[in-house]
Amino acid sequence: MKTAISLPDSVFERAERLAAKLGLTRSRLYALALEQYLDRSDEQPDPVTEALNRVYADRPPPDEFLAAAAIRLIDSGEWEWKE
């Protein structure tokens, strides 16, 4: 896949020097860098999920009967949020 991107001059120049030093094409350097960034990003947990996990970590498990009833109620669409 070919794509065009815009980079600050300073980043472009650093990348050019590194590609030459490593004997890589510019495209290969960018592909490797992006792949590494994506791999690291995939390994990091979602901050919202992590926060919710901390909140609920010390709570007892829900009552199975009540949980099933709540799911049925939500799925039926026969509930209203009242303030």
C-alpha positions, -999 to 999 in steps of 0.1 A, spaced: 0 0 0 13 34 -9 4 64 12 15 100 15 21 116 49 33 150 62 61 152 87 79 180 104 113 187 87 132 178 118 115 143 120 120 137 83 157 145 86 162 123 116 144 95 99 166 99 68 197 97 88 186 66 107 174 48 75 208 55 60 226 43 91 206 11 93 207 5 55 169 6 52 147 23 27 126 52 40 95 31 35 109 1 55 120 24 83 85 40 86 68 6 84 90 -9 111 85 22 133 47 21 129 45 -16 135 64 -13 167 42 16 179 11 -4 171 24 -34 189 31 -14 220 -3 3 218 -20 -31 216 -3 -43 247 -15 -14 269 -48 -19 286 -77 5 279 -77 31 307 -115 31 311 -116 -7 315 -87 -6 339 -105 20 360 -137 0 361 -118 -32 370 -103 -13 400 -137 0 411 -153 -35 409 -124 -55 421 -135 -56 458 -172 -61 452 -188 -94 457 -201 -111 425 -236 -102 416 -265 -124 425 -271 -147 395 -309 -145 397 -309 -107 399 -284 -104 371 -304 -127 348 -336 -107 357 -319 -74 349 -307 -87 316 -342 -99 306 -356 -65 316 -331 -46 295 -334 -69 266 -372 -66 267 -370 -28 262 -397 -24 289 -379 -2 313 -375 36 317 -348 57 333 -365 79 359 -348 108 375 
